[in-house]
Amino acid sequence: MSEMVLSKGMIGGLLALPSHQIWTDYDEQADVLYISFRKPQQANDSIMDADGNIYHYNDDALVGITVLQASKKGESS
């Protein structure tokens, strides 16, 4: 099992999310990470941003994020 280190930046980023309860699912074969801030999301709009992530909204509320090529985004620079 690999070691995981939570940086101050990562913790700050988690605390800044729009919900204190978060559901995640990772599809290793597709290398896609699904993050939901509501269950069910009931998204009625989705936007792919320049960062390659897909942001899911219910009206103006962010309800989820789909991270494509998630393992590559988790690599240290």
KOLPADREN-707309 format. One line per field, with one value per residue (C-alpha): residue in three letters; y, x, z; residue number from 1. Coordinates in nm, 2 decimals. Each point is the difference from the previous one (the first is absolute). Example, Ala and Ser with C-alpha at 12.3 -4.5 7.8 and 13.67 -1.06 7.14 Angstrom:
<sites>
mikol ala ser
yy -0.45 0.34
xx 1.23 0.14
zz 0.78 -0.07
doke 1 2
</sites>
This chain:
<sites>
mikol met ser glu met val leu ser lys gly met ile gly gly leu leu ala leu pro ser his gln ile trp thr asp tyr asp glu gln ala asp val leu tyr ile ser phe arg lys pro gln gln ala asn asp ser ile met asp ala asp gly asn ile tyr his tyr asn asp asp ala leu val gly ile thr val leu gln ala ser lys lys gly glu ser ser
yy 0.00 0.34 0.28 0.30 0.34 0.27 0.34 0.32 0.11 -0.32 0.04 0.36 -0.09 -0.27 0.25 0.25 -0.25 0.09 -0.29 -0.16 -0.34 -0.14 -0.32 -0.13 -0.28 -0.09 -0.20 -0.13 -0.15 0.33 0.21 0.22 0.14 0.09 0.24 0.08 0.26 -0.12 -0.34 -0.01 0.29 0.09 0.21 0.19 0.15 -0.11 0.20 -0.12 0.25 0.07 -0.22 -0.30 -0.06 -0.01 0.21 -0.11 0.26 0.00 0.35 0.21 -0.26 -0.22 -0.35 -0.21 -0.02 -0.26 -0.01 -0.16 -0.16 0.02 -0.19 0.24 0.30 -0.15 -0.03 0.24 0.25
xx 0.00 0.14 0.03 -0.23 0.09 -0.26 0.15 -0.13 -0.11 -0.20 -0.17 -0.08 -0.14 -0.22 -0.13 -0.08 -0.23 -0.37 -0.10 0.13 -0.11 0.17 -0.05 0.27 0.03 0.31 -0.01 0.35 -0.05 -0.12 0.22 -0.30 -0.07 -0.36 -0.06 -0.35 -0.12 -0.36 -0.16 -0.17 0.18 -0.30 0.23 -0.18 0.32 0.36 0.30 0.34 0.26 0.34 0.15 -0.17 -0.24 -0.37 -0.20 -0.36 -0.26 -0.35 -0.10 0.28 0.11 0.31 -0.12 0.29 0.33 0.12 0.38 0.13 0.35 -0.01 0.32 0.20 -0.14 0.10 0.37 0.24 0.17
zz 0.00 -0.09 0.25 -0.02 0.12 0.04 -0.06 0.16 -0.35 -0.06 0.34 -0.07 -0.34 0.15 0.26 -0.28 -0.19 -0.02 0.23 0.32 -0.12 -0.31 -0.19 -0.23 -0.24 -0.21 -0.32 -0.03 -0.35 -0.14 0.24 0.09 0.35 0.08 0.28 0.12 0.25 -0.01 -0.02 -0.25 -0.18 -0.22 -0.22 -0.28 -0.15 -0.05 -0.11 -0.11 0.12 -0.14 0.27 -0.16 0.29 -0.05 0.25 0.06 0.12 0.12 -0.09 0.15 0.26 -0.07 0.07 -0.14 -0.19 -0.24 -0.02 -0.32 0.00 0.38 0.07 -0.22 0.18 0.34 -0.10 0.16 -0.23
doke 1 2 3 4 5 6 7 8 9 10 11 12 13 14 15 16 17 18 19 20 21 22 23 24 25 26 27 28 29 30 31 32 33 34 35 36 37 38 39 40 41 42 43 44 45 46 47 48 49 50 51 52 53 54 55 56 57 58 59 60 61 62 63 64 65 66 67 68 69 70 71 72 73 74 75 76 77
</sites>
